[in-house]
Amino acid sequence: MLFIQYPKCSTCQKAKKWLDANNLTYTDRHIVEDNPTYDELKQWYEASGLPLKKFFNTSGMLYKEMQLKDKLKTMSEEEQLRLLATNGMLVKRPLIVDGTTVLTGFKEAEWAEKLPVQE
């Protein structure tokens, strides 16, 4: 399982505590130092079944500075994926990738349901 996160992000810190508390094994990846590539993002997006907008960090400063709320509507999926691959700060985090399971953001109930938590 891949846990892609930004260490200073409080939601990522909560998610990491949750993973550790549930004894889940994961590979930790710093989203800015090791930004997801176009190919990775495309693969995760296709596996997730989520709308592409769910992969954008819509509350991030960079998203707002670039005025992406309006621009995304006119961009193709290809353009959006290429944009996401340019900067980890644009990507919604934390991001879990485990086989065909792809989760964006941390919602404890969703994670508990979709990840192999040991009872």
N, C-alpha and C positions, 0 to 999 in steps of 0.2 A: 504494500500500500504506500502510495506517495502522498505526503502531506506538504503542500506548497503554501508557504506563509511568509509574513513579514514580521520579524521578531518584535518590533515596536507596536504592532497592532494589538489592541486589548482583546478584540474578538478572537484573534489567532492564539493569544495566550490562553484564553478560556478553553478554546477548542483543544489545544495541546494538553491542558490539564485533564480534560474529559477523556481524551485518547489514552493518556497514561493511567487514569483512574480505572478505565475499562480494560487495561492490559492489552491494548491493541499495538501490534508491532507496525512501525512505519519508517519510511525514509524521509527525513526532514530536508526540505529544499527551500532556500531563501529566494523569494520571488523576484527580488531586484538583482541580486548577484548572479542568479541563474534563471533569467527570464524564460518563460515557456516559448518554444519556437512556433512558427506558423504551423508546421506539420503536427506538433503535439496538440496545439489548440484545436486544429481542424478535427483531429481524431477524437479528442475529448468531447468536443461539441457534438459530433455525430453520435458518439456513444451515449451521451447524456440524455438526449431527447428534450433538452431544455431549449428555450428560445435563446438566441445568441446574446441578447441584451443581458441575460443573467450572468454572462461572463465578464461584464464590465463593472468596474468599481464606480458605480454612479454617485456615490457620496464623496469620492476622492477629489482633492484639489485639482489634480491634473485634468480629470474628466470635465470639471467645471471650467477651468481655464481655457480648455480647447473647445468649449461650447459644444460638446458631443451630443447633448440631449437632442439638439436640432439636426446636427450633421448626420447622425446615424441613420435617420429616416431615409436619407437619399443615397446612402452607401450600400454597395452590394455586400453579401456575406463575405466574399473574398476580400474586399477592401477592409471590412471590419476585422477579420481575422488577422490580416497583415498589420493593421494598426495595433491590435492587442499585442502582437509579437514584438513591437518596438519598445515597450516599456512595461515592466512588471507592475508599476503603480496604477496602470489602467485596468489590470485584471482583478476581478472580484476575489477576495481571499477571506478565510483560508479556502483552499481547493483540495479536495480529496479525490484521488484517482486510484481505483482498486479494480482491476479487470474492466468490466463493463460498467461499474458503478462510478459515477462522477458527481460530486456534490460541490456546490459553490456556496460560500458563506457558511456560517455555523448556526444551525438550528438543532438544538439537542434532540428533540423528538424525532426529527427526520434522520439524524445520524444514528440514533439508537435503533431505529427501524431498519435502516439500510446497511448498517455495518455489522460484522460478525461479533457482536458483544457477547462475552462469556457471562453466563448467569452465575 
